[in-house]
Amino acid sequence: MTTQHVWQSYSQDLKHFILSKVKDPAITDDILQDTFIKIHTKLETLKDESKVKAWVFSIARYSVLDYFKSTNLTFEIANS
């Protein structure tokens, strides 16, 4: 599994997820970039490649939370 493979498989879905939370395309792109930096630097820690989708969405969710914490904004995360 490579970062490029993860990007090709999940970047559009992650972008839509992030945009649904922050409602700003520029901020979405920044958070998406931050998410993929984290994915790239931690990809070797993923033990089960069958769980990559849940793993990348978890990283995206925490990146969105970090953004809201840094800007003192709040939002709700729906439990799925």
Summary of the structure (lengths in Angstrom):
residues: 80
radius of gyration: 12.4
end to end distance: 25.9
largest distance: 35.7
contacts: 191
relative contact order: 0.17
helix: 80%
strand: 0%
